[in-house]
Amino acid sequence: MGSAELRLLDTLAYLECLSGCVCFLLLQRLSSPYGRYASQWRGPRMPARAAWALQELPSLAWPLYECARASAERLSSWPNRILLAMYLVHYVQRTLVFPFLIRGGKPTPLFSCILAFAFCAFNGYLQSRYLSRYAVYADDWATRPRSLAGFALWLTGMVINIHSDHILRNLRKPGESGYKIPRGGLFNYVTAANYFGETMEWCGFALASWSLPAAAFALFTFTILCPRAKHHHRWYLEKFADYPKSRKIMIPFLY
């Protein structure tokens, strides 16, 4: 069972890479089915808070489930515990905190929520199962430069992501409506500072984990968020005549 499941996990990781590349191509033409673009998509909808909490839930439930299983033998190792905790901390914030901070979010198309739920279940199984059952790390993993750099990158990315979401939530004062230009933090340099932070976060996780499943997740994150950032950038330029022309799309000073 062990070797067969490990091969399955490798296959799923390659599938995630392929799916990300396909989505990258599709999203060059299609807008994101939520937020300011949700009105362009038909079908039943869910309240934004409920949709976010529900769709992120599998990525929170899978690591908790693996932690409770007696067969999670690799979680006796501190590197595996730390890496799984890094994954879990993100989804505690995204499932139990972020949705309930949303202010007046637009209803989310049901099919978008279902797709996100399916991905979180798929990726939650892939990351949690690999770290709890199969990943093997050296005793000095925590002091190796690659692990330390990966952790620092993950932590910095998470802080940027949360801080950028905070800026976006507070653009409008109570009673105001409409869109405003985000300012402050990395929004002074890029349009999609929150996407940059999340991509950095999972690249750091991949560097610290140094595994195929984590690398696949980082690639998928980039291929999904990069086209969305491009759409956001174009939208701001079209809507606001005074939008800063010096801002890059997603990566400071580069793109």
C-alpha positions as CSV (number, residue, x, y, z in Angstrom):
1,M,0.0,0.0,0.0
2,G,2.8,2.4,0.9
3,S,4.7,2.4,-2.4
4,A,1.4,2.3,-4.4
5,E,0.1,5.4,-2.6
6,L,3.4,7.2,-2.9
7,R,3.2,6.6,-6.7
8,L,-0.3,7.9,-6.6
9,L,0.8,11.1,-4.7
10,D,3.5,11.7,-7.4
11,T,0.9,11.2,-10.1
12,L,-1.5,13.7,-8.4
13,A,1.4,16.2,-8.1
14,Y,2.1,16.0,-11.8
15,L,-1.6,16.3,-12.5
16,E,-1.7,19.4,-10.4
17,C,1.1,20.9,-12.4
18,L,-0.7,20.1,-15.6
19,S,-4.0,21.5,-14.3
20,G,-2.2,24.7,-13.4
21,C,-0.8,25.1,-16.8
22,V,-4.2,24.5,-18.5
23,C,-5.8,27.0,-16.1
24,F,-3.1,29.5,-16.9
25,L,-4.0,29.4,-20.6
26,L,-7.8,29.5,-20.0
27,L,-7.6,32.4,-17.6
28,Q,-5.8,34.5,-20.2
29,R,-9.3,34.9,-21.8
30,L,-11.7,34.2,-18.9
31,S,-12.2,36.5,-16.0
32,S,-12.3,35.2,-12.4
33,P,-15.8,34.0,-11.4
34,Y,-15.9,36.0,-8.1
35,G,-15.6,39.5,-6.7
36,R,-15.9,42.3,-9.2
37,Y,-16.2,39.9,-12.1
38,A,-18.9,37.7,-10.6
39,S,-21.7,39.4,-12.5
40,Q,-20.3,38.1,-15.8
41,W,-21.0,34.5,-14.7
42,R,-24.5,33.0,-14.6
43,G,-26.0,30.4,-12.2
44,P,-26.9,30.2,-8.5
45,R,-24.8,32.0,-6.0
46,M,-23.7,31.8,-2.4
47,P,-23.0,34.6,0.2
48,A,-19.3,35.5,0.0
49,R,-18.5,34.6,3.6
50,A,-20.1,31.2,3.5
51,A,-18.5,30.4,0.1
52,W,-15.0,31.2,1.3
53,A,-15.3,29.3,4.5
54,L,-16.8,26.2,2.8
55,Q,-14.4,26.1,-0.1
56,E,-11.3,26.3,2.1
57,L,-12.6,23.8,4.7
58,P,-11.0,20.6,3.1
59,S,-7.5,22.1,3.3
60,L,-8.1,22.6,7.0
61,A,-9.8,19.3,7.7
62,W,-7.3,17.1,5.9
63,P,-4.2,17.9,8.0
64,L,-6.2,17.7,11.2
65,Y,-7.5,14.3,10.1
66,E,-4.0,13.1,9.4
67,C,-2.8,14.3,12.7
68,A,-5.4,12.3,14.5
69,R,-4.6,9.0,12.7
70,A,-2.3,6.4,14.3
71,S,-0.8,5.7,10.9
72,A,0.7,9.2,10.5
73,E,4.1,7.8,11.5
74,R,6.2,10.6,9.9
75,L,4.6,13.2,12.2
76,S,6.9,11.9,15.0
77,S,9.6,13.9,13.1
78,W,9.8,17.6,13.9
79,P,10.5,18.7,10.3
80,N,7.2,17.0,9.2
81,R,5.4,18.6,12.1
82,I,6.7,22.1,11.2
83,L,5.9,21.8,7.5
84,L,2.4,20.5,8.1
85,A,1.9,23.3,10.7
86,M,2.9,25.8,8.1
87,Y,0.3,24.5,5.7
88,L,-2.3,24.3,8.5
89,V,-1.7,27.8,9.8
90,H,-2.5,29.3,6.4
91,Y,-5.8,27.5,6.2
92,V,-6.8,28.3,9.7
93,Q,-6.6,31.9,8.7
94,R,-8.3,31.4,5.4
95,T,-11.1,29.2,6.7
96,L,-11.8,30.5,10.2
97,V,-10.6,34.2,10.1
98,F,-10.6,35.7,6.6
99,P,-14.2,34.9,5.6
100,F,-15.6,36.6,8.7
101,L,-13.6,39.8,8.0
102,I,-15.2,40.2,4.5
103,R,-17.2,43.4,4.3
104,G,-20.1,43.3,1.9
105,G,-18.5,40.8,-0.5
106,K,-20.4,40.1,-3.7
107,P,-22.2,36.7,-3.9
108,T,-20.0,33.9,-5.3
109,P,-21.2,31.7,-8.1
110,L,-21.9,28.2,-6.8
111,F,-19.8,26.5,-9.4
112,S,-16.8,28.5,-8.5
113,C,-17.2,27.5,-4.8
114,I,-17.5,23.8,-5.9
115,L,-14.4,24.0,-8.0
116,A,-12.4,25.6,-5.2
117,F,-13.8,23.0,-2.7
118,A,-12.7,20.2,-5.0
119,F,-9.2,21.6,-5.4
120,C,-8.8,22.1,-1.7
121,A,-9.8,18.5,-1.1
122,F,-7.4,17.3,-3.7
123,N,-4.5,19.4,-2.6
124,G,-5.2,19.0,1.1
125,Y,-5.0,15.2,0.7
126,L,-1.8,15.5,-1.4
127,Q,0.1,17.8,1.0
128,S,-1.2,16.3,4.3
129,R,-0.8,12.7,3.3
130,Y,2.7,13.1,1.9
131,L,4.0,15.0,5.0
132,S,2.3,12.6,7.5
133,R,3.2,9.3,5.9
134,Y,6.1,9.6,3.4
135,A,8.3,12.7,3.6
136,V,11.7,11.9,5.2
137,Y,14.1,14.7,6.4
138,A,17.5,14.8,7.9
139,D,17.9,15.5,11.6
140,D,19.6,18.9,10.9
141,W,16.8,20.0,8.5
142,A,15.8,22.9,10.8
143,T,19.3,24.4,10.6
144,R,19.9,24.0,6.9
145,P,20.0,27.3,4.9
146,R,17.4,26.1,2.4
147,S,14.9,25.3,5.2
148,L,15.5,28.6,7.0
149,A,15.2,30.5,3.7
150,G,12.0,28.7,2.9
151,F,10.5,29.4,6.3
152,A,11.4,33.0,6.1
153,L,9.9,33.3,2.6
154,W,6.7,31.5,3.8
155,L,6.4,33.8,6.8
156,T,7.0,37.0,4.9
157,G,4.6,36.0,2.2
158,M,1.9,35.2,4.7
159,V,2.4,38.6,6.4
160,I,2.2,40.4,3.0
161,N,-0.9,38.5,2.1
162,I,-2.8,39.2,5.4
163,H,-1.7,42.9,5.4
164,S,-2.7,43.4,1.8
165,D,-6.1,41.9,2.5
166,H,-6.4,44.3,5.4
167,I,-5.7,47.2,3.1
168,L,-8.3,46.1,0.6
169,R,-11.0,45.6,3.3
170,N,-10.5,49.1,4.6
171,L,-10.5,51.0,1.3
172,R,-14.1,52.1,1.9
173,K,-15.4,53.8,5.0
174,P,-18.7,52.7,6.5
175,G,-21.5,53.6,4.2
176,E,-19.3,54.1,1.1
177,S,-19.7,52.1,-2.0
178,G,-17.7,51.7,-5.2
179,Y,-14.0,50.9,-5.8
180,K,-10.9,52.8,-4.8
181,I,-7.3,52.6,-5.7
182,P,-5.4,50.5,-3.0
183,R,-2.5,52.4,-1.5
184,G,0.1,51.4,1.1
185,G,2.3,48.4,1.7
186,L,3.3,46.6,-1.5
187,F,0.3,48.1,-3.3
188,N,2.6,51.1,-3.8
189,Y,4.6,48.8,-6.1
190,V,2.1,46.2,-7.6
191,T,-1.6,45.9,-8.3
192,A,-2.0,42.5,-6.8
193,A,0.0,42.7,-3.6
194,N,-2.2,40.0,-1.9
195,Y,-1.5,37.6,-4.8
196,F,2.2,38.3,-4.6
197,G,2.2,37.5,-0.9
198,E,0.3,34.2,-1.3
199,T,2.6,33.1,-4.2
200,M,5.7,33.9,-2.1
201,E,4.2,32.0,0.8
202,W,3.8,28.8,-1.1
203,C,7.1,29.2,-2.9
204,G,8.7,29.4,0.6
205,F,6.8,26.3,1.6
206,A,8.0,24.4,-1.4
207,L,11.6,25.5,-0.7
208,A,11.4,24.4,2.9
209,S,9.7,21.1,2.0
210,W,11.8,20.4,-1.1
211,S,9.2,18.0,-2.4
212,L,7.3,17.4,-5.6
213,P,3.8,17.9,-4.0
214,A,4.8,21.3,-2.5
215,A,6.5,22.4,-5.7
216,A,3.3,21.5,-7.6
217,F,1.2,23.6,-5.2
218,A,3.5,26.6,-5.6
219,L,3.3,26.3,-9.4
220,F,-0.4,25.9,-9.4
221,T,-0.8,29.0,-7.1
222,F,1.3,31.1,-9.5
223,T,-0.5,29.9,-12.7
224,I,-3.9,30.7,-11.1
225,L,-3.1,34.0,-9.5
226,C,-0.9,35.5,-12.2
227,P,-3.7,35.8,-14.9
228,R,-6.0,37.2,-12.2
229,A,-3.5,39.8,-11.3
230,K,-3.2,40.8,-15.0
231,H,-7.0,41.2,-15.2
232,H,-7.0,43.3,-12.1
233,H,-4.3,45.5,-13.4
234,R,-6.0,46.1,-16.7
235,W,-9.3,46.8,-14.9
236,Y,-7.8,49.4,-12.7
237,L,-6.1,51.1,-15.6
238,E,-9.4,51.2,-17.5
239,K,-11.4,52.5,-14.5
240,F,-9.1,55.0,-13.0
241,A,-7.4,57.7,-15.1
242,D,-5.1,58.5,-12.2
243,Y,-4.0,54.9,-11.6
244,P,-0.2,54.9,-11.0
245,K,1.4,53.9,-14.3
246,S,4.6,52.9,-12.5
247,R,2.9,50.0,-10.7
248,K,3.8,46.5,-11.9
249,I,1.2,43.8,-12.1
250,M,2.3,41.3,-9.4
251,I,6.0,41.1,-8.9
252,P,7.7,44.4,-7.6
253,F,10.0,46.0,-10.2
254,L,9.7,43.0,-12.6
255,Y,6.1,42.2,-13.7
